[in-house]
Amino acid sequence: MSPRQPAGEPLPGMGQLPPQAGASASGGPRPFSVYLHVPYCRVRCGYCDFNTYTNLTMGAGASLGDYVDTLAVELGAARAAMDDCGLPQRPAQTVFVGGGTPTLLPAGDLARMLDLVRGTWGLAEDVEATTEANPETVDARYLAQLAEAGFTRVSFGMQSAVPRVLRTLDRTHTPERVPQVVAWARAAGLSTSLDLIYGTPGETLDDWRRSLDAAVEIGPDHVSAYALVIEEGTRMWGQVRRGELPLPSDDDEADKYEAADAALAAAGYEWYEISNWARPGHECAHNQAYWRDWDWWGAGPGAHSHLGDVRLWNTKHPVAWAGQVMAGRLPVAGHEVIDADSRELERVMLGIRMREGLELAALTHRGPEGPEPTTAHGTPARLVPVVGRLVGEGLLEAAPALRGRAVLTLRGRLMADYVTQALID
């Protein structure tokens, strides 16, 4: 959801989806998900480069109070465009409301958003419906209302348990608030997740271990831990450039990742994606939709969509987005068609991140004379020495590799880009 958008082309004709939106590598329709972007925040954190705005009253259609009405029009236009393209309509397997701070909206607005998805595409019987939430924006009644509306999961932005680190990140909640909101969510019957950030300028390894211990003690169903990336143009980037904050080192972040994996594994959490750990059965299905190459529609300012071999991204600014929607147009700023080389790169980049690993047979090439030679387990013969080298370097697990699947070791997770490049090259 970064505001930096790729270069692309406008939609063809009067805003129709291109025919490649119906492509499917598996030959049948992919599962379908929906992402809804709420772009409003009370305070913009210094490290954040997401498409967020602290002005909550930007005018008709673009203000916080108008957001759901405008979103309803966009979802109707999206359904019509998919129908016109001949795409099969599938119920949403997952719905994710992200931001920004979705919980700045009243609970009734979030309930209406879920109802809009239900009315537009339908919801799978076992749908996973998640909203992000800042701890200071919800209480027990709010969370109970979400559960009553059909939400099944809430993801809280904890980031750190150390007040000094929270201040550096410009977070407004206190550490004491997090266990309280998790308890309220659990009482409402919601599955819970905590988002943590490591590598904040000035954060020590002991600070990070304190945050991990606090998260384990709170006991959510799921934990995400992300290395802080200081993006150009953010307030924190300016502070680092001026020497006001130290730049974290790669070695420091590697130590903290290993500490996270050790602490979470000891507490019964299993890693299922490089940055995500869960108690068995509580993996985030929506995140897996991205890594497993499902289709999804992203609605709201700056949201991205993926249909078949097409990527699309919405107009960023809420005022421009709302203007296009209310004029009866899809608010798509640009799109690109994914070519075969890009598709293979993505398949490796996303598949290698998962605990289940990458099926190497998926990288078999077909030439004029037919498919290339493979091993008994389907691994392309040209990759056998590469996989052997990566196993020898301690980056891939040996047993899965012998069965034609590339699964990262702990060291391999720290060098996933290197492994990806080796398999592609």
Secondary structure, DSSP 8 states (H G I E B T S, - for coil): --S-----B--STTT---GGGG--TTSS---EEEEEEE-B-SS--TT--SS-BS-S--STTTSGGGHHHHHHHHHHHHHHHHHHTT-----EEEEEEEES-GGGS-HHHHHHHHHHHHHHT-EEEEEEEEEEE-GGG--HHHHHHHHHHT--EEEEEEE-S-HHHHHHTT--S-TTHHHHHHHHHHHHT-EEEEEEEE--TT--HHHHHHHHHHHHHH--SEEEEEE----TTSHHHHHHHTTSS----HHHHHHHHHHHHHHHHHTT-EEEETTEEESTT---HHHHHHHTT-EEEEESTT-EEEETTEEEEE-SSHHHHHHHHHTTS--EEEEEE--HHHHHHHHHHHHTTBTT-EEGGGG--EETTEE--B-TT--BGGGHHHHHHHHHTTSB-HHHHHTTEE-B-HHHHHTHHHHHHHHH-
